[in-house]
Amino acid sequence: MALYAPHATMVLLDGSTATGLEAIREQWSGFLAMNRQMTIRSRFAIEAGNRAVLSNEWTYTAGGQAMSAVTAEVAERQPDGGWLYVVDHPFAGMEAEEAAALAASLAPPDA
């Protein structure tokens, strides 16, 4: 959560958004609780004044299966000179069909 500004917004897999640290924490909690390996490769970071646009590739490996995506983020320079995300779109590079398939694979089975 140290990457996010208090007013940050994260785009969710279904295209809706979560705003604020508590809402973003809730979204990440289940994903990170799986305690698997995630690798990230920075694609670019372009600074423009007190803002920057970034993109990364991530791969999350769990039980022999891997999922990956390309991200898009907007970061804002903080008074201390550091940077925090104000917009995070972890699934920006996915087509709608890919996002829907991933969401279905992550959904709990029907009871």
Steps between C-alpha positions, in 0.01 A plus 500: 500500500805721527480556122165681515398858578210520748263613221620244243269309268557145380323356196363155573487202269136569405578864416348647815720695742603497865596835650691564821748290691248280680313413180825423317630294793181295492549428129861389543450301822362181345744503213801548723375253760570221251867567581636398161780643289457824307758638262485853361689655211487875448413594143528877531464800727450841342520799730306818420539756775348363821332208324625193321346227290635150553449154360614164629461136407414265783475124527344324796581131538290271717499122498654458158263752343597852404301810423647819365404845380634838398421791730448873472555734794503871568726608785522836673811649658465545875633792707788279619603436136366142492231374265161340575242350268185706452362267230586131473366280222657155556317348200532784246646283225225238510224480245149480648475128423831427674393699807167317514675161475744593776218628722314173448808296591545698822135488606414263783312189382121510533375332811 
